[in-house]
Amino acid sequence: MKADTSRPTSRSETRRKTWRLFWRIFLSSLIATVLLAAGFVLWFRAAALAALPQLDGSITADVKAPVQVLRDGHGVPTLRAESQSDLFFAQGYVTAQDRLWQMDMMRRYAAGELSAALGSGTLKVDKAQRILGFRGVAEQAVARLSPRDRQWFEDYARGVNTFIADYQHTLPVEFRVLRYFPRAWTPTDSFLVASVMIEMLNDGGYRSKLSREMVLASAGPEIAADLFPDSSPRYVAPGHDLPTGPTASLVGISAETGLPRESLEGLPFFAVESDEEHFRAGSNNWVVSGAHTATGKPLLCNDMHLGHSIPNIWYMAHLTGGGFDAGGVTLAGLPGVIVGHNQRIAWGFTNFGPDVQDLYVETFNAQGQYLTPDGWKQPQTRDEVIHVKHGRDVTIQVRTTRHGPIITPLINLLARKGEPEECRQLALRWSAYDPQTVSWIFFDVNTAQNWEQFQQAFSRFGAPGQNVVYADVDGYIGYHATGFVPIRAGGDGSLPVSGTDNAHEWTGYIPFDQLPHAYNPPSGIIATANGRVTPERYPFFITHEWMSPYRTERIYQLLRQEKKFTPADMLAVQTDVYSALDLLMAQRLVSAVEHTPAASERLRAAAGLLRAWDGRMEKDSAAAAIEHSARLALRKKLLEAKLGRDGAKRYAWFNSAVWIENMLAQQPARWLPAEYTSWDALLVASLGEALGDAARDLATWRYGDVSKIEVGHEVFGKIPILRRWASTGVLEQSGDSETVKQVGRNFGPSERMTVDFADFDRSTLNIVNGQSGALFSPYFNDQWEYWYNGRTLVFPWTVEAVEKTTAHRLTLTPAH
């Protein structure tokens, strides 16, 4: 027998073999992962490219005569049809080419049907929307349409559904990734999209009432009065900046009852606004008469500030055919033009912001009945079944009283820790639940030829209430507040009220002709930016919660310059980043440091930067960065001293910037935290806290480090492997909540428009990202460079100008 000469395996050899095995497995897994990722990217790109819409040639469609779809170099379509029926069919078809998934998401959001497509992660949103009940609102709106308007909504839906049917195998890639198929479009879906805007622009109503109630309970009426200011001498109501004349018509200030010039200076108007933690995006619009322009013709401007997303909320289009000729921004899912101009008039929006929500505390008994002036009544109930992808259906029951749905479950659903409603049953009364409120006026707005027809159309506009500026080819300018604003029998609805009696019922709406309005004011300037638009002696209550006055004030300052304006000047106003509030804060900080002999060299260096600052919130400004951080520190110190940490987080008021200004200007002793001996000490401490790390050179500070923006696709922008294509990335930006260019990380101007009545072909319009929601389309993000760098695009109007800019030509041809 041979001896065994093999050596026993050493421990080091075993270790080496183990590591070799580990690395083989690791590298194999890595290669497999890379191959899978590469395969996914290749598949995804192929699927996305296959879904790009046809832009040239011809497509057989359900139209009576050929429709031309001419797209310019940014994919913006001009639709030319022989009839309005074909025109709205084409609008539905073309919008679906670019935005079908966005349209589907918006109707699903409004109806509370996201979970059926996206899974359980959106269940909370769906529950909230089912409680609010917008599907019922949309169905009522469709039922009230005139035969003409119903037909055009049906035509639009046919266009959408034709696209879905013809391209069911190459629909937008989102449907393939999420593995679901869109159902057919209906007019009800269009009104669900409209209800998204109503909900968005009425946001804050009941929440502000609960916030105010919380502050009253925890801090008392004096502190609450400070925290919820509804006045500021900075407000300028439209047309009130100069005395009224015989051609001006203004509620509260007419030719017959006009106030003298001197009494209009510094009126203590009412207001409300926002701040860094509780902020509502606002909007700007203005119009100047030919007396202020280089051409002698009016200029009308609008930049509506909304939340950012890809694709953008607006879709640009020019619709012409059958006597219809209007262009501007449309809302994906709705026929017609929302903001823009036709061949004679132009119009633009800002949110009016009337208080159209009230909370009623309902009393229920053990039998589930609620108390009314006529005794106990049974609430209406409905079961809402929510389908959940890859999960079980969820059923919730919604109770509705005479005032509206019980939203206590919704409040608890959205509550932060420590906020839930324990026992009260709160019913929400909202003007949106009145069937006459949700109507569609834009076909008539789009075809209005003069001020009278314009007013007639908007007199039927119920929600969301808007400030609308107007101009026409004859040189006239105007303004009208719109929307159904409730008249209350008692109180102002600023707090929850008892629902057991009729003491706080609504008795009607403010008549349209008594809403704020102006026509040809002698100043030749009308501007709004969500601030107070009523004179001091206005006879009706609209809201306590106007937004802050700083943007309105700044716009008027810039428009009152002694110069003749051009469209380029209007863009400069839209992108202005001066902040009066931030400059005031900087000045108060400088004064506090100067009155503090023991202030450190670092504090004095910061004060030196602030002293030289001009109040412009530029991204490369060190002073703006220092001031911004110090203001946040001051705000936190003041609120936590009075409300505690949790209460400070729950405080919400759109005009809280005016509260900060009042604190800086008045420095009331009742607000000084106990640990500070003076307001100078408080301000210096806030500045010191903001400065932080003593080793950091103040000269290297940049406001852009704290003022960021990122816009991305709602799904693909969150996937690392796709993010480079589906997102703008995180970038610095200038401006803040109180500048005309009002911006935050996730909101800002959603479009910028200037209509030039001297030559419509010189008018300008751009959105944030691009026309297309398709990731690899050349029009997915091609407008971003213009938006981010404060530039804009010409919006051609005439046949000749449109032909010159046409890059794609598609014809929808009849099937016979």
Helices and strands as residue ranges (DSSP letters): H 11-50, E 57-61, E 67-72, E 77-81, H 84-111, H 115-118, G 120-122, H 123-132, H 134-143, H 147-166, H 173-178, H 187-201, H 205-219, H 221-227, G 261-264, E 283-288, G 290-292, E 299-307, E 314-321, E 324-331, E 339-342, E 345-351, E 357-362, E 370-372, E 375-377, E 380-386, E 394-400, H 408-414, E 425-430, G 431-433, H 442-447, H 451-458, E 466-472, E 477-481, E 486-488, E 497-498, E 506-509, G 512-514, E 517-519, E 525-528, H 550-559, H 567-574, H 580-594, H 601-611, H 622-650, H 656-666, G 669-671, H 679-691, G 698-700, G 703-705, E 708-709, G 716-718, H 720-726, E 731-732, E 747-749, E 751-756, G 760-762, E 764-767, H 784-788, H 799-805, E 806-814
